[in-house]
């Protein structure tokens, strides 16, 4: 009887020792897995459930698109104006259109000085992408002060004024701006996304002329690729809508 009790006690002890060893191995394995995961993330690894999102992708123009650009160069120029504008050696696309008393020229082009973290003069939400704009006054009568408004639709703001008097054939100096997204607006460039750069001129009498540079933007392997670049004059209905918009925003009669 004593012998049987001895054997039974040994059996219980063996089971307890086996359970302790199994628990210890499981705990060590868990610690190793957690340590391995922490090390992987610390070295820049991504969790399988935390794939990079579009917001983490750099919003930069595709260099391949810039290398292949063969669009028009600025056609409007004023030899009497010595300007420090950025040179437009080539463009991705654009052109000149007639709107009321003005010829308006808009070109989309690559320029590395335009960046999201640059000074306000060369700010662009799409790094390396800029827009050139210029105009010529075609009416046979003199005009007073001329104001220029532009921006990515629907955020159109006043930016410049020329005058006090402009005569027929006068060409502005031509300038460049970055692509500035409207406030509180986000875009998903994983699909082809349309953008509209609206440029509007207002004479002292209050009449508006304008054109729109519209293009699509989509993420490709090396950045954002602009396509379907087109310049068109704004319709009378669009100009009427902007006239009301400016009257409310800038108290223009």
Buried (B, 14 or more C-beta within 10 A) or exposed (E): EEEEEEEEEEEEEEEEEEEEEEEEEEEEEEEEEEEEEEEEEEEEEEEEEEEEEEEEEEBBBBEEBBEEBEBBEBEBBBEEEEEEEBEBEBBBBBBBBEBBBBBBBBBBBBBBBBBBEEEEEBBBBBBBBBBBBBBBBBBEEEBEEBBBBBBBBEBBEBBBEBEEEBEEEBBBBBBBBBBBBEEEEEBEBEEEBEBBBBBBBBBBEEBBBBBBBBBBBBBEEEBBBBEEBBBBBBEEEBBEEBBEBBEEEEEEE
